[in-house]
Amino acid sequence: MPPGRARVFDDLATCLRVAVIISGLALRGYGLGLGLPASILKYGASMLWGTMVFFFVAIAASRLPRPVIAAIAALIAIGVELFRLVHAAGLDAFRLTPAGALLLGRVFSPWNMVAYGFGIAAGAWLDRCATSVFTSAGAVGETSSAS
């Protein structure tokens, strides 16, 4: 891909990642005030968290194929969810902070892993869509953070 085109793709991918993070924070912060059901808040935010994990892995491992990135993201998401089963005074105190709640969550739920899976799949799909825009426009070579 020509350098200018690669830069535009990188900017688009960054905007997409930032939009996912902002959407998740907005859903958690303003969803109740908008009258959204608790299940939409809970699992919608978990899906967006899974999408965010996919995008962060895609940034860190940009040369890996998309399915490998998705698998790594799934392992991270499952690991974080299972980590909620570990309790220690300091860790539980951190989980009560806003940062701890966002990063580690508070309560274990197997349904969160399902939501993360949907979010990771959505991230892979968004990444593929963004990539196809650039490859169908005549760009040559690998264009995505994942193939």
C-alpha positions, 0 to 999 in steps of 0.5 A: 500500500502506498505510504499515504494510503497506509497512513489514512488506513492507520488513522481510520483504524485508530478512530474506530478503536477510539470510537469503541472505547468512547461508546463503551464508556458512554454506555456505562456512564449515560445508559441508565439516564437514557433509560436503557435496560440493565441487560443492554448496559451490562452485556453491551458494555461487555461486548464493546470491551471484547471489541476493544481487547481485539483492537488492542491485540491487533495493534500489538500484533499487527502482523498476525492473521485476524483469526490468531488476533481474535484467538489471543483476544479471546484468551485474554478476555477469558483470562480476565473473567476467570481472574475475577474468581481470585480474591485478595484484599488489595485486589478487591479494593482495586476492583471497587475503583472505576479503573478496577471495574473497567479493567478487571470487573467486579463479579464473575459471570460466564455470560460475560465470556459470551458477550466478549466473544460477540465483541471480539467477532464484531471487532474482527468484522469491523477490521475486515470491513475497514481492510476491504475498503482499502484493498478494493480501492486498488491498494496492493499488499497487506493493509490491515492490522490483521489478515 
